[in-house]
């Protein structure tokens, strides 16, 4: 009996190559699991990874932008027997019965009849001219392409009126008459 007690098994304190492999495998499994948790945890297990950000809009350096200008001016409508005094806000009626007033479209056309810009009328104000009262509106059209010899300008259903390049660049004056 004493021989059995003498042969006690000593615990292993030294690890051999097999122990190193097992420990390395365990560390690798934990690292992969942590990485998977981080990646899946951010996007959810059933969701797709986020779409890549859209690239910034490409500019076309090979296509030069034509210079443009802002067409300004005035448009007058005669106000029949108006009780309004000078400087009061006003509006009118076009040939087709449409309301003429703030933000009524002002279309600009090239010599081929293609619309090249769109703007609008400002608020109308009454002005006494001789024995008549007119409702005067400001005209403002941004981004009108430069370089044309003439421009067509149309306000509501009054039809297209031709203006020279010089008028278009300085001050366009249009009225409801021919």
C-alpha positions, 0 to 999 in steps of 0.5 A: 500500500505504501507503494501506491501512495508513493507513486502519486501522480505529479501535475504537469507543469510543462506543456508540450507542443500539443498544448501550444497548438490547442492554446493557439487554436483557442485564441484564434477561435476567440479572435474570429468570433470577436471580429464576426461579432463586431462586423455583424453587430454593426449591420445586423445579422440579416441586413446588407452592408451599407452601400458605398457613398455616391461619388461627387457629381462629375464636372465636365471640364471639356464642355465650357459653360456659356456665359449667362446674364440676368435679363431685367426690365419692366412690363406695363398693362393699362388699367382701365378706369382704375381708382388706384393711386400711384404706387399701389399694388396691382395686377391685371388680366391677360388676353386669354383671361389669365391673371397677370401678377407676381410670379407670372412666367416670363419665358425667353427664347432663342432665334429658333423658338427654343425656350432658353430661360424662365423667370417671372414678374415682380409685384405690380405697382400703379403708375399714372401715365398721361390720362391712363393708369398702368400696372408696372411689373418688374422683369427678372430672368436669371441664367439667360445664355449670352451671345445671341443677336436677338431674344424672344420674350413672352409674358403669359399669352401676350405672344413673343416679342423680339428684343435686341441683344443690347436691350436684353443686356440693359433694360427690356421694356415690354407692354401689352400693346403691339 
